[in-house]
Amino acid sequence: MKGTYLLQLAPIAAVFFAQGAMMLRGRARVVALALSLAAVAAAAFVFTEGILFWSAPPGVAAWVAWARQLPGSHIEEAIRWLIPTILIVR
């Protein structure tokens, strides 16, 4: 996963978030924590594999399918240039 390099910043971000939340009073703190919890839940829901989106199967077949859906993208030409032995049938 490309975001793993950001994982090292999580403890630092948590400290800054906690300090900011401590400065809020009463209802503002509750609202800020509720919004943050909702954002975490939404991100977990969206970015968890298979709940909303399925990853494309690896291989050239997936790229060929994308090339057919996006005819002006030149994906097919790139596939032929990178893998010249492949035959793409229309």
Secondary structure as the mmCIF struct_conf table of DSSP 4:
data_model
#
loop_
_struct_conf.conf_type_id
_struct_conf.id
_struct_conf.beg_label_comp_id
_struct_conf.beg_label_asym_id
_struct_conf.beg_label_seq_id
_struct_conf.end_label_comp_id
_struct_conf.end_label_asym_id
_struct_conf.end_label_seq_id
HELX_RH_3T_P HELX_RH_3T_P1 LYS A 2 LEU A 9
HELX_RH_AL_P HELX_RH_AL_P1 ALA A 10 MET A 23
BEND BEND1 LEU A 24 LEU A 24
TURN_TY1_P TURN_TY1_P1 GLY A 26 GLY A 26
HELX_RH_AL_P HELX_RH_AL_P2 ARG A 27 PHE A 47
BEND BEND2 THR A 48 THR A 48
TURN_TY1_P TURN_TY1_P2 GLU A 49 ILE A 51
BEND BEND3 LEU A 52 LEU A 52
HELX_LH_PP_P HELX_LH_PP_P1 SER A 55 PRO A 57
BEND BEND4 PRO A 58 GLY A 59
HELX_RH_AL_P HELX_RH_AL_P3 VAL A 60 GLN A 69
HELX_RH_3T_P HELX_RH_3T_P2 PRO A 71 SER A 73
HELX_RH_AL_P HELX_RH_AL_P4 ILE A 75 LEU A 82
BEND BEND5 ILE A 83 ILE A 83
TURN_TY1_P TURN_TY1_P3 PRO A 84 THR A 85
#
